[in-house]
C-alpha cells in the first residue's frame, strides 16, 4: 500500500474543511483522525520506514530534508503533499489557501512551531517560518491546489 493511498481517507476529509477557521479544522482532524489512532499510526509507521530507507525526504540537508509525495490530482483530492524532515528553521512562506500538517516527532521532544506531534493547521493567507525545536520532526504538508509562496522580509 502506498503512502498516498493510505492518506486518502484523511485527504478526502480535508477537502471539505474550511481553512478560514484553522482552529476548528484542527479540532475536527484530532477528533476524526487522532494521532494515536490506527489510521494515523499506520501513516506514522510508513513515514518512518520511508525516512529510514531513504525513499522519503531524500533531497536537501538538515535542518531541512524534503521530498514530494504527491502533486495536486484527483487521487490526492487536489492537495499537494510534501514530506519535510526538520531540525531547525525553514524558509518564510505564505499559504494562500491554507496548510494542513501532520507532525511526527522522530527524536527528542520535538515541536513544530511550538506544537507536539499531531495536527497543525494554518488558515488562508497565513505566513510563517516553519520551525522545529527540541529534536527532529517529520512533517507531512497538505496544501490545497499546491498553493504556496515564498516570502522575503
N, C-alpha and C positions, 0 to 999 in steps of 0.2 A: 504494500500500500504506500503511495507517495505522500509526501507532506501536504501537497495541495488537496488531495482527495481527503486526507484526514482533517484538514482545516475547513472543508466545505460546510459542515453544519454551522460553524461559527461565522463564516463569510456570509452564508445565507441569512443568518440572524442579523449581522451587522449592516447589511444593505438597507434594512428598514429603520435603522437608528437615525434619530435627528441630532446631528452633531452640533446644532446650535445650542444643545443642552448637554455638555460633556459630563457633568456630574451624574445626571440621570442615566446617561448611557453607560457609564462605568458601573453604577449600581446594578443596572439591568444585566450587564455582562457577568458581574460577580454572582448574581442570583441564578442565571441560566447556565453559566459555564464557570463554576467555582474553580479556583486554582488547584485545589486538592481533589477535584472530581476526576472521574475516569477519562472524560474527553480531553481535558487539558493535560492531565498527566501522561496520556498517550502521546500528545504533541511534544511535551517536555522530553520524553524518552527519545522520540525521533530526532529532535533538535540536538540533544546531547550526543547521540550517535553520529549525526552528521558533522558536528563540530569535531568529535574525536577522529573520525575517518577522513576529514578534510573535504567532504562534499558540501559543507555549509561554511560560509564566511571564509572563503579561500582567497580573497583579494585584500590588499592593504596590509597594514601592520598595526599592532596595538599602539595607541589606545583605541583603535577602531579598525576592525576587520569586517568585511561585508560580503554579501552575495545576493543576487536576485533569486527569489523563489518563484515568482510568477508575475507576468505583466497583466494589466487590466484585460480581462477576457470574460466570456460567458462562464467559463469554468471557475474563475476567481471572483464572480459576482461583480466585475468591473473594479476590483481593487488591485493595485499593485501590492506585492508582498515582498518585503526585503528582510533579510536577516542581518543583524549587526551585532558583533561581539565587541563589547566596550569595557574599558577600564579607566576612562577619563572623560575628557570633554570633546564633543563633536562640533561640527560647524553650525553656526546660527542659521536657522531656516524658518520658513513660513509654511503653514498648512492652509492653502486656500479653501479646501473642502473638509478640513479636519484630519485627525490622525487617531488611529486605534492601535495601542501597543500591548502585546503580551510579553511581559518581562520575566526572565528566568535567571535567577542568581545561580552562578556556577562556582563561585568561591567567596569566602568571607561572608560578611553581612551586607552584600551589595545592594545598593539602592539606585534607582533610575529617577533622576530629578527629585530625590527625596523619598521615593516610593519603593517599598519592598516588592518582592516577586508578586505577580498578578497583573491586573489590568490597569492601564493608564490611558486616559482619553483626553485629547485636545480638541477644542472647538474650532469651527471655521474661522479662518484669518488669524489664528494664534501663531505666535512666534516664540522660539526658544533656542537655547544652546543645549542640546541633549548632554546630560552629564551623569556618569556612573561614578559613585564613590564607594569606599569601603569594600572593594573586591572587584570581581568581574561579573558581567551580566550579558546574556544573550537576549536580544530584543527582536521580536517579530513585529515589523511595522506594516500596518494595513492602511493604505492611502486611497481614498475614493478617486477613481479615474487616474490614479497615479499623480495627483496634483501636489506639487512640491516646488518651492522656490528658495534658493539660497539668498540670504540677506547680508548685505555689507553694512558695517557700522557707519 
